[in-house]
Amino acid sequence: MKSCNNPIAIPLFLTAVSALFVGLNLPQKQNLPTVTRQQDPNRPNIVVILADDLGYGDISANGKNFVQTPNIDALAKSGALCTNGYANAPFCSPSRAAILTGRYQHRFGFEFLYPATAKRDSVAGLPFEEITLAEQLKKQGYATAMFGKWHIGNRKNNTPTDRGFDQYYGTLGGHTMYKDSSDADVENSPQRWWPGSATSFHRDDYSAIFDGKKEVTEKEYTTDVFSRKASEFIDQHKTSPFFLYVPFNAVHFPFQATKNYTDRFKGEKDKNKRIYYGMIAALDDAVGSIVQKLKATGLDKNTLIVFTSDNGGAGFLKAPYNGPLSGVKGLLFEGGIRVPYIVSWAGKIPAGTVYTQPVAGMDIYTTAVAASHGTLAKDRPYDGVDLLPYLSGKTKSAPHQTLFWRFGKNKAVRQGDWKLFYYGQEDKYSLFNLEKDIAERQDVSASNSAKVAELKQALATWEKGTLPPAWADGGLPKFKPGKEGNGQYRVGPDGNLFYIY
């Protein structure tokens, strides 16, 4: 409860009641009524909605798309659509580590995917020394909840309720079954993650569903249940600030959708695509239900909402769409790291803003702490930037002069319109001007040797502040550009890179 020491703010009827208590010689309660959201604009609610493997072109706000996403588009129109929004990694778990710490994940060795084979006592996962956004906001008096996919640790004392979340319902691992694949109302795609792999229609060990630390049986479609629980949490916390983190497992493999959604796309003959489109539609409705609940409770005016994805679309699954971008999940080309990115806060960020400067997933942490008037820990550097002055138009410069990526032997640097890409397997640098060549088709390194040298030096300097990977790569197939074959990619008819089998 919030206390108030100003007697003028106490309603007269409460003063009279207090006098009556004195007259009856009854003990007086000193705490005053909880301050409502409208009375406390310095402590807004924070809602972070994270999609899983959602491609840059998978939302209609980013241009031509096969699926309309009216609810996500409406959220974008209510605030800022960031057209150069980036994930901090081309894969799920390291990207999530950056979002929840506000730091490059390389600072603490979280470079690779959380291993699918990790045991419950594995050292892999988010180090205990890192301060999660939930831990930070909880110290500031926020109620905290998470509904969805964790994927940054499953060892003892490293699950969501150990890392700052009061409530948790979801899966600890990288993917889980959306719904029992034998249910009559669900359609399942036969698409495999890669040739020879299983379709992963299962829930066991780290892919099970947990309520807190207890494994439970869940029959509802996960996208629906996570949004429903998010709405219930909002209802339960109307009068005190909260941090709500909803990292959906949608639209990650395996592809499953209920028929009420796949029926919307009967015209699509490709079953794999039809199911994927249904998954996007379900995700869009889920986002809409959360936003609508905020409006229905009157909390939308004092809630900072962020929507983004943990990495680019998994184009090798033959349905996700990264728009005009080359590459897909797993690569440091734009299609692997440029993602949908929306920030909305009524009265703080002008509606209809289209923001073109680069921003990153790690900025969510610092933006949330600044919005809630918190203080960052002094014992570590934070790489994220408070985006509010930039998105509001108060600050005209770019939030980041330079952004960096490293995933194993591959590295990338973006500075202004320039992007340097290092392909480690061939020890080759390529330079692209993204303003002129968003698809990264034209390597201009030969004619811009000074810029290449400058960005190589910037990368080397950044790497001095990073740690080696704390565990080995998760064993995904290796991808080699320019050749056709198993698990590799080539240039398609439109000139963009995509995976083939």
N, C-alpha and C positions, 0 to 999 in steps of 0.2 A: 504493500500500500504506500501511496505517497503521503507525506506529512506536509502540513502547511502551518507556518508560524505566524501568519498574518491574520489577526482576528477579524479584520474587516471582510475577509473572504468567506467567513463562516456564515452560513444562512442564519437569519434571526430565529427561525424555529428551532434550530439546533442549539442555539444559545439558551433558549427558554428550557429546552429539555435538559441541558446540562445543569441549569439552576435547580430544576426539580430534583435531579439526582443528588445535588448537594444537600437540599432540604431533607431528603430521605436518608442521608448519610450512606448512600450506595457508592461503590467504587466507580470512578469515571474512566471511560475509555479514551485514551489520549489520541489515538490515530484518527485522522479525519478521512472523509470519503475519498476514494480513489479518483485521481484526476482523469478526466475523459480524454479521448484522443484529440478532440477539437481544442481542449485547453492546453495541450502539451505538444505543440508543433515541433519542438526541438528533439522529440523522440519518435520519429515516424516508424511505422511498421516497415519491415524489410521482407520482401518476397522475391526469392530467386527461383525461377523455373528453368530447369536445364533439360533440353532434349538430348537424345542419345543417337549419334550418327546421323543427325538431320543435315542434309546437304544445303549449301547456300541457295540453290535454286528450288528447294523443296517447299518454300513458302511463296505465295503469290505476291507478297509485298516486294520481293526482290526481282520481279519481272515475270516473263512468261513461264508458266508452270502447268503441269498436268493435273494438279489438284488445287482447288481454291481453298485458301485458309482464312476465312473472313474474321475469325476471332483474333488470330495472331496479327492479321493486318490491321484490325481496329486498335489493338494495343500499340502497334507501331505509329498509327496516326495520332494517338493520344499523347505521344511523347516524341522520342528520337529514334529513328531508324538509322543504325550505324552501318553504312555500306562497306566499310573496311573494318569489320569486326573480326577478330582473330581468336582462335583457340591457342593455348600455349603449347600444345602438342598435337600431333596427328593421330593420337590414340587416346582412349578413354581415361584410364586411371591417372597418368601424369598430368593431363589437362585438368582433372578434378582436383588434384593436389594443389595446383597453382590457384584455382578459383578459391579454395577454402583456406589458403594461407596468405594470399596477396603477394606471393614471391615466386620467382622462377623456381620451378621444381628441381632444377639442377643444383640449386644451393644446398639441398639436403639429399642429393643422390637419387631422387625419384624420377629417373629418366625413362625407364621402360614400363611396359604394362605390368600391373600386379600379376604375378604368375598364377596361371590357372591351377597349377599343381601345388601351390603353397599350402603347407600344413597350418593348423591352428596356432602352432607355436613358432611359425616362421618369423624371421627378422624382417622380411619384406613388409612394406607398408609405410604409412605416414609416420615419421619419427615422433616420439612422444614430446620432444623439445619444441615441435612446431605448435603454434597457437592457431586453432581453427577459428573461423569466423563465428561459429556457434559459441565457442569458449569466450571469445572476445565480447560478443554481445550479451552473453549470459552474465558476465561480470558487470555489465552496464545495466543490469536489471531486466533484461528481455527474457520472455518465455521463448523457448526454442523447440522446433519440431522439424523432423525430416521424414518424408514419405517417398520412397523410391530406391534407386540403385546407389550403393555406397562405393564399392570397388577401389578402396584405398587402404584396405587392411582387414583381416579377419582374425588376427591372433587375440589372445586374451588381453582385455583392457584396451583394445584398439578398434572397437566397434562404435557406431554413432553415439550410443548413450554413455560411452566412456569419453567421448571427445566433444562434449558440450551440448548435446541434444537431450532435452527433457523427454521427448517422445520420439519413437522411431518405429516405422513399419515399412518393410521392404526387403530387398535382397542384398546380400553382402558382396556378391560376385559380379562378374562382368556381363552376364546375361542370364535370363531365366525364361521359363515358359510363361507366356502371357495368360494362358488358360488351358485347362486340360484338353489336349489335342483330340480326345475322343468325343468331346461334347458335340452335340448335333448342331449347335448354333455358331460354331467356329470353323473357319476355313484355314487350312495349313498349307504353306508353300513347300514343295519338295526341294527348294533351293538349298544347297549345302554351303557352308562357310568357305570351304575350298575343296577341290576334288579329293574324294576319299574320306572326308570328315563326316561326322554324324550330323543330323539335322538339329540336334540339341533340344528335342521336345521332352524336357525332364526338369525336375526340381529335386535336387539332393545336395547335401553338404553346403558348399558356399552359394549354390544357386537356389537354395530353399527360401521360403518366405519367413521372415522373423517379425514378431511383435516384441520390440525391445530385444531381449536376448533369448526369447522363447520361440522355437520353431513352431509354426502353425500351418494349418491347411487353409488355403485360400481358393475359392471357386470362382470368384468374380474376375473379369478381365482386368489385368493389372493397371492399365491406363485409367480405367474407370475407378478402381478402388483407391488409387493414390490421389486422384482429384477429389473424390468424395471425402476422404479422410482430411485432406487439406481444408476443404470447406467446413468440416466439423470443427477443426482446430480454430479456424477464424471465428466461428460462432461462439466458441468457448473463451475467446480472449478479446472481447470487444472493448474492454475498458483498461487494458494494459498493453504496453508495446510488445510486439512479438517479431521473431525472425522465423520465417517459414521457408524451408528449402525443399523443393519438389523436383528431384532429379529423376524424371521418368526413365524407364528402360526403353521407351518408344523413341525412335523406331529401329532399335537394334535388332539384329538377327536373334532368334528365329522369326520368320515372318508369319504372323498369325493375326487375324482380324475376325471380329464377329460379323455375321451375315448382314446385320442391319447397316453395317458400313460398307462391306464389299458390294452389296446390292446397289449402292450409289454409283458404282462404276461397272455396270453390266456391259457397257459398250466396249470395255477393254478386254480383248480376247486372251491376252497373256495373263495366266493365273497368278504368276509371281508378282507382276506389276499391279494387278487388281487388288491383291491382298496388301501390298505395300501402300497403295493409295488409300485403302481403307484404314490402315494404321495411322497415316498422316491425318486423315479426317477425324479419327478418334482423338488424337493428340490435340488437334485444333479445338474440338469441343471441350476437352478437359481444361485447356487454358481458358477458354471462354467461361466455364463454370466457376473457376477460381476468381476471375476478374468480376464476374457477376455477383458472387458472394460478397466481395469487398464493397461493391456498389450497394447491394441490398442492406448491408450493415452500416452503411455510411462511412466506411473506413477508407474508401478509395481516394479521398482528398488528402489523406495523410499517410499514404503508403508508397514507398519506392518499390517499383517492380522492374525486375530485369529478366529478360528471356534470351537465351542463347543455346548453343549446342556445344558439346564437348570436343567435336572434331568434324571434319567434312564428311560428306556422304560416302557410304561404302559402295562405290560404283561397281566393284567386282561382283556384287550381288545382282546386277543387271536390272535394277529398278531405281535406286536413288539418283538424284539429279543435282549436279553442282553448277548448273547454269553455264555461263561462258567460260568457266574455269577449267584449266587442265589439272589432271591428277585427282586422287581420291584419298579417302582415309588411309593412313599409313605413309603418305608421302608429304614432303615439304613443299610441293607445288601448291598453288593457291587452293585447288580443290580439296586438299587435305587439311588445310588450316583456316581458310577464310569461311566464316560461318554466319548464320543469321544472328543478329545482335540488336536487341531493342531495350531501351531504358525509358521508363515512364514515371512521372511524378507530377500530378496535377498542381499547377501553380508555380512549379519550380523549373520545369522543362517545357518550353513552348510546344504546344500540339503541332503536329505536322513537320517537325524538324527532321531534316535529312542531313546527317552528319557524315562527312567524307574523310575525316582524318582517321588514321589507324588507332584502334583501341583493342584491348586484350582481355581475356578472361580474368587475369589476375587483378584487373582494375575494379572488379566487383567488390572485393574485400575493402579496399581503401575508400571507395565511394560510399559503401554502407557505413563504415566507421565514421567518416566525415559527416554524413547525413545525420547520424545519431549523436553527434557531438562527443564522440569517444576519443580516446588517445591511444595511438599506436605504441606498441612496446618499443622501448629505447635501446634494447640490447641486440637488435638485428636490423639489417636493411630491408625495406619493403620496396618492391619493384613496381607494384601497382600504383596508379595515379587516381586521385579523386576527380572523377569526370564531370561533376556537377558544374563547376565554373565554365567548362568547355561546352557542355551540352546546353547550358542556359544562354550561351552567347556572351557571357561576361568576359571570358578569356578567348582571344582570337588565335593564339599560337597553338601548335599541335601538342597533345598530351605527352607523346613520346617522340623524341628525336630519332630513336632507333629501337627496333624490336629484334629479338634474337630467338632462334630455335636450334635445337640439337636433338637428334634422335639417332644414337649410335654413330655410325660413320658419316651420316648426312647432316648438313647444317644449312642454315639460311639466315640472312640479315635483311631487314627492310629499313630503309632510311629515305623518307620522303617518297618519291615515286620509284626509287631504285630498289631492286631486290637482287641480292647475290645468293646464288644457290650452289652449294658444294656437294657433289656426288662422290662420296668417299670410295666406293668400290672401284671407281676409275680415276680417282684423284683429279677430278675435273671441276673447275669453277665455271658457272654461267651467270651472265648478268642480264637482267630484264628491266625495261622501263614499263611499269605497270599502268601508267597513265595512257601510254600508247599501245600497250600490248598486254592486256589483262589475261590473255590465254597463255602467256609465256611461250610463244612460238619462236621469237626472234632473239637469239643470243647475241648481245651487242658488246660482249666483253672485249673483243679484239680492238674495237674502236674507242673503248673507254677504259684504258689500262689504269689511269690515275684513280678513277672511281673504284675499280676492282681492288687496287692496293689499299685505298682508304677503308673500304668495308672489310677487307681481310684483317687489317690492323684492329678495327673496332671489334671484330669477332674474337680475335686473339686476346684482346684486353678483357672482354666480357668473360671469356672462359677461365681467366685467372680467378674469378670469384665463384667458380662452380666446383662441385665435387664429382669424382668419377661415379658411374652408376653403382648403386648399392647392391644390385643383383643383376643377373644376366638377362638378356633379351628373352621374351616369353616364348620364343620358338615358332613364331609365325613364318609362313613361307617368305622367302627372299624375293624381292622384285627387281628386275633388271630392265631398264628402259631400252626401247629400240628394237627389241626382239620379241617374236611371238612364241608362245609356249605356256606351259603350266605355271599359273600364278604370276604371269608377267603382263606387261601392258604395251600398247602400241598407239600410234596416232590414228584416230578415227577419221571418218569422211569429213567432219567439220574442222579437222586440224587439231582437235584437243586429245589429250591423253586419256585412255581409259583401260581398265583391266580386261583381260580375256582369259579363257581357260584353254 
